[in-house]
C-alpha cells in the first residue's frame, strides 16, 4: 500500500530514508520519529517541518519527538546538521536533555560557526542549551579539542562549568598551537573554570623561547634566565614571577636569585648576549665547558668564577670536567668540534675529526681533550702531523 510505512514510492523514500554523507537516517514503522530526522528531511526537500510530519502521518507514522515550542517554518540544511550527533551511525540530538558542550563546539567547528551562533540556532529549534554559560561569538575549530582532558584523541570531554587544571591548559595549548594564556582565555570564554584568573601579563611571563612555539608545555620547565629577563623588563620581583608561573602550572628549571648579579642574564643566555634563547638545565651531563669558557672571555671573569656562579644558578659542571685556569680561544674552537659529553668515551674517529676541523695534530687534540677531562680509553699513538683544516660539517 502506498500509504504505509513500507511504501517504496521514491518521494516517500526521500522522507523516510535520508543520506547524510555516507550515513543514513531511516525511520522505522514501530519507533518514534526523531525530531532531528524531521528537521533534516525538511531541509533536504526544501519544505517546512510541518509538511514533513503531515506526510509521515499519512504514511502511518504516529509517534513523533517534538519540542515544546512551535515548529520552525523553514530549516536550512546547515542548521539541520547542527543537530547531528558525532557517531559512527547517524543519530540525532534528543530533546529534553541539555545539549553537551562538546556537541555545540563540534557542530560549530564543522560548520565554521561561532559557538554562540550554534547555541542560538539549537535553542531556536527547541533544544535545551544550559543558561548562564555565554559562549564566544568568534569561531575557532580548535574549541572541540581544547575541552578534551587529554590531547591527541584520548581522554574525556569537559562539559558545562567544569574545572580545568593548569596542567591541562598547558597540554592543550601545546598540542593545538596556542599560547597557554590564549588557551586559558578561550576556556574561560567557553564557560569553564580555571584555578587562576588569566591576566594580560601572563602572555609575557609564559613566552620564554624563540621560534614557532616558544611556550612551556605540560612537562617542560621555564629557564631561570627567562624569569630574570621578565623581572628586569617589568620591574616585578623574580619571586613574584616564579609564584605566578607556579599558579599557571609551570616550574623553573633552576633556582632564581632574589637579587641577581649583573652578569647573570649574560651567563644564562645561550648566545651570551643576555637574551633568549636561555640556557636550560641539563640534568644528565650538566652545562657545557665551552659555554663556561666563552662566558669567561665575555665577562673577564675566570672560568672557575663562572663555574661557581652557574652552579649557584642550577647549572652544574660534570665532575669529570677539568676547568682550565684561563679561557683560551683555541680551547673554545676545539670544544666546538666535540659532540661527546663528559660521560662518553672519545675514540680515535672523534679525535681525527676534531684534528681535521681545527688544523691541530691528532696528538695535540688527544692531549688537550684529556687535560680538559674527556676520557680517551683507546691505546693509540696519535700522530703529531697537523692536517689540513676542513670545513665544519
C-alpha positions in Angstrom: 0.0 0.0 0.0 1.4 3.5 -0.8 0.1 5.0 2.4 2.0 2.7 4.8 5.4 2.8 6.4 6.6 0.2 3.9 5.9 2.4 0.9 8.5 2.3 -1.8 7.3 5.4 -3.6 10.5 7.4 -4.4 9.1 10.6 -3.0 8.2 8.8 0.2 11.6 7.3 0.4 13.2 10.7 0.3 11.4 11.4 3.6 11.8 8.1 5.4 15.4 7.5 4.3 17.9 10.4 4.5 21.5 10.2 3.3 23.9 12.5 5.1 27.3 11.9 3.7 27.9 8.1 4.0 25.4 7.8 6.8 21.7 7.1 6.5 18.9 8.0 8.8 15.9 5.8 8.4 12.7 6.0 10.4 11.2 2.7 11.5 7.5 2.0 11.4 7.3 0.9 15.1 9.6 3.5 16.5 9.4 7.2 17.4 10.4 9.5 14.6 13.3 11.6 15.8 12.9 15.4 15.7 16.3 15.6 14.0 15.1 13.4 11.2 12.1 15.7 10.6 14.3 18.8 10.5 16.9 17.2 8.2 14.1 16.0 5.9 12.6 19.5 5.7 16.0 21.0 4.9 16.7 18.3 2.2 13.3 18.6 0.5 13.1 22.4 0.9 9.9 22.5 2.8 8.7 23.1 6.4 8.9 20.5 9.2 5.1 20.6 9.4 4.8 19.4 5.8 7.2 16.5 6.6 5.2 15.5 9.7 2.0 15.6 7.6 3.4 13.3 5.0 4.8 10.9 7.6 1.5 10.8 9.3 -0.2 10.0 6.1 2.3 7.1 5.7 1.2 5.7 9.1 3.8 7.2 11.4 2.1 8.4 14.6 4.8 8.8 17.3 7.0 11.9 16.8 9.6 13.5 19.1 8.6 17.2 19.2 9.8 20.3 21.0 7.8 22.4 23.5 7.8 25.3 21.1 6.2 25.7 17.7 7.9 24.1 14.8 10.2 26.3 12.7 8.7 27.4 9.4 11.8 26.5 7.4 15.1 24.8 8.0 18.4 25.4 6.3 20.5 22.4 5.6 23.4 23.8 7.6 21.1 24.4 10.5 19.8 20.8 10.3 23.3 19.4 10.5 23.8 21.2 13.9 21.6 18.6 15.5 23.5 15.6 14.0 25.5 13.8 16.7 29.0 12.7 16.1 28.7 8.9 15.8 29.5 6.0 13.5 25.8 5.6 12.8 23.8 8.6 12.0 21.9 9.8 15.1 20.3 13.0 16.3 20.3 15.1 19.5 17.5 14.2 21.9 15.0 16.8 23.1 14.6 17.4 26.8 18.2 16.9 27.7 20.9 19.6 28.0 23.0 19.8 24.8 26.5 18.8 25.7 29.1 21.5 25.3 31.1 19.0 23.2 28.3 18.8 20.7 27.9 22.6 20.3 31.7 23.1 19.9 32.0 20.2 17.5 29.0 21.3 15.4 30.1 24.9 15.3 33.6 23.8 14.2 32.3 21.6 11.4 30.0 24.4 10.1 32.5 27.2 10.6 30.2 29.0 13.1 30.8 30.6 16.4 29.8 28.6 19.5 27.3 31.4 20.4 25.6 31.2 17.0 25.4 27.4 17.1 23.8 27.6 20.6 21.3 30.2 19.4 20.2 28.1 16.5 19.8 25.0 18.6 17.7 27.0 21.1 15.6 28.3 18.3 14.8 24.7 17.3 13.7 23.9 20.8 16.8 22.2 22.2 17.9 22.9 25.7 21.2 24.8 26.0 22.1 25.5 29.6 21.5 29.1 30.6 24.2 31.1 32.4 27.0 30.0 30.1 27.5 32.6 27.4 29.7 31.4 24.6 32.1 33.3 22.4 30.9 34.9 19.2 34.2 34.2 17.4 34.6 30.8 15.6 37.5 28.5 16.4 37.7 24.9 15.1 40.1 24.1 17.9 37.5 24.5 20.6 36.4 20.9 20.5 40.0 19.6 21.1 40.5 22.3 23.7 38.0 20.8 26.1 39.4 17.3 26.0 41.2 16.2 29.2 44.0 14.6 27.2 45.1 15.9 23.7 45.7 13.6 20.8 42.4 11.7 20.6 42.2 10.3 24.1 40.6 11.5 27.4 37.2 12.7 28.4 35.3 15.7 27.2 34.7 18.5 29.7 31.1 19.8 30.0 29.4 23.0 31.1 31.1 24.7 34.0 33.8 22.0 34.6 37.1 23.0 36.1 40.3 22.7 34.0 43.6 22.1 35.7 46.6 24.4 34.9 48.4 21.4 33.6 45.6 20.6 31.1 45.8 24.2 29.9 49.5 23.8 29.1 48.9 20.4 27.5 46.1 21.6 25.3 47.9 24.8 24.3 51.0 22.8 23.3 49.0 20.3 21.2 46.9 22.9 19.5 49.5 25.6 18.8 48.0 28.1 21.3 49.9 30.2 23.8 48.9 29.0 27.2 47.4 32.4 28.0 45.3 32.3 24.8 44.1 28.8 25.6 43.2 29.8 29.2 41.3 32.9 28.0 39.4 30.8 25.4 38.4 28.2 28.0 37.0 30.9 30.3 35.0 32.2 27.3 33.6 28.7 26.8 32.3 28.8 30.4 34.9 26.5 32.0 36.6 27.3 35.3 40.3 27.6 35.9 42.2 27.5 39.2 43.5 31.0 38.4 42.3 34.1 36.6 44.1 34.8 33.3 45.9 38.1 33.4 47.3 40.2 30.5 50.8 39.9 31.9 50.7 36.1 31.7 51.5 36.2 28.0 54.9 37.8 28.6 55.6 35.5 31.6 54.9 32.4 29.6 56.8 33.3 26.4 60.3 32.1 27.2 61.7 30.8 24.0 62.1 31.7 20.3 60.7 30.2 17.2 57.3 28.8 16.3 56.2 27.6 19.7 58.1 29.5 22.5 55.7 28.3 25.2 56.0 25.8 28.1 54.3 22.5 27.7 52.8 20.3 30.3 56.1 18.7 31.2 58.6 21.4 30.5 60.3 23.8 32.9 60.9 27.5 32.4 64.6 28.6 32.3 65.6 30.8 35.2 67.1 33.3 32.7 63.7 33.9 31.4 62.4 34.8 34.9 65.2 37.3 35.4 64.5 38.8 32.0 60.8 39.3 32.7 61.7 40.7 36.1 64.1 43.2 34.5 61.6 44.2 31.9 58.5 44.5 34.1 60.1 45.6 37.4 58.4 42.8 39.3 60.5 40.8 41.8 61.8 37.5 40.5 59.9 35.7 43.3 56.7 37.2 42.1 57.3 35.8 38.6 58.1 32.4 40.0 55.0 32.4 42.1 52.8 33.3 39.1 54.4 30.6 37.0 53.5 28.1 39.7 49.9 29.2 39.5 50.0 28.7 35.8 51.3 25.2 36.2 54.9 25.9 35.4 58.1 25.3 37.3 61.5 26.8 36.8 64.4 24.5 35.9 66.7 26.0 38.5 66.9 28.4 41.4 66.2 32.0 40.7 68.1 34.6 42.8 66.2 37.3 44.6 69.0 39.7 43.8 70.7 38.8 40.5 74.2 39.8 39.7 75.0 42.0 36.8 76.3 39.2 34.6 73.6 36.6 35.4 71.5 37.3 32.3 74.5 37.1 30.1 75.6 33.8 31.7 72.2 32.3 31.4 71.7 33.1 27.7 72.8 30.5 25.1 74.4 33.2 22.9 75.9 35.1 25.9 74.0 38.2 24.8 71.6 38.5 27.7 68.6 37.5 25.5 66.6 34.4 24.7 67.1 31.6 23.9 68.0 30.8 27.5 70.2 28.1 28.9 68.3 25.1 30.1 69.4 23.0 33.0 70.8 19.7 31.7 70.2 17.1 34.4 72.2 14.4 32.7 75.6 15.9 31.6 75.5 19.4 33.0 76.5 22.7 31.4 78.9 22.6 28.5 82.5 23.5 29.3 82.6 25.5 26.1 79.8 27.8 27.5 81.9 28.4 30.6 85.0 29.4 28.6 83.0 31.6 26.3 81.4 33.3 29.3 84.8 33.8 30.8 86.0 35.7 27.8 82.8 37.7 27.5 82.9 38.9 31.2 86.6 38.9 32.1 85.9 36.6 35.0 87.9 33.4 35.4 86.4 30.1 34.3 86.3 29.0 38.0 84.3 32.0 38.9 81.9 31.4 36.0 81.6 27.7 37.0 80.8 28.7 40.6 78.2 31.2 39.7 76.4 28.9 37.2 76.3 26.2 39.8 74.6 28.6 42.1 72.0 29.2 39.3 71.5 25.4 38.9 73.8 24.8 36.0 76.4 22.3 37.3 79.5 21.2 35.5 80.1 17.5 35.3 82.6 16.1 37.8 84.8 14.7 35.1 85.4 18.1 33.6 88.6 19.9 34.4 88.2 23.7 34.3 91.3 25.5 33.0 92.7 28.4 34.9 92.3 30.7 31.9 89.9 30.6 29.0 91.7 30.2 25.6 90.1 30.8 22.2 91.8 27.6 20.9 90.1 25.5 23.6 86.7 27.0 22.6 87.4 26.2 19.0 88.4 22.7 19.9 85.3 22.1 22.0 83.1 23.3 19.1 84.2 20.2 17.2 83.4 17.8 20.1 80.0 16.2 20.1 80.7 14.0 23.1 79.8 14.7 26.7 82.0 14.0 29.7 80.0 10.8 30.2 81.1 9.5 26.8 84.3 8.0 25.6 86.2 9.9 23.0 87.6 7.4 20.4 90.0 7.7 17.5 87.4 8.8 15.0 86.4 11.7 17.2 90.0 12.8 17.7 90.7 12.7 14.0 87.5 14.7 13.2 88.5 17.4 15.7 92.0 17.5 14.3 90.7 17.9 10.8 88.4 20.7 11.7 90.9 22.6 13.8 94.1 22.0 11.9 95.8 20.7 15.0 97.6 17.4 15.2 95.7 14.3 16.5 98.3 14.0 19.3 97.7 17.7 20.3 93.9 17.2 20.2 94.1 14.0 22.3 96.4 15.6 24.8 94.2 18.7 25.2 90.9 16.8 25.5 92.5 14.6 28.2 93.6 17.7 30.0 90.0 19.1 29.9 88.6 15.9 31.4 87.5 13.8 28.5 88.1 10.1 28.6 90.2 8.6 25.7 90.4 4.9 26.5 91.9 3.7 23.3 95.6 2.8 23.3 96.6 4.8 20.2 99.7 6.5 19.2 98.3 9.7 17.8 100.4 11.3 15.0 102.0 14.7 15.6 101.4 15.7 12.0 98.9 18.5 11.5 96.2 18.1 8.9 94.5 20.5 6.6 91.6 22.4 8.1 88.3 21.0 6.7 85.0 22.8 6.5 82.9 22.1 9.5 80.1 19.6 8.8 
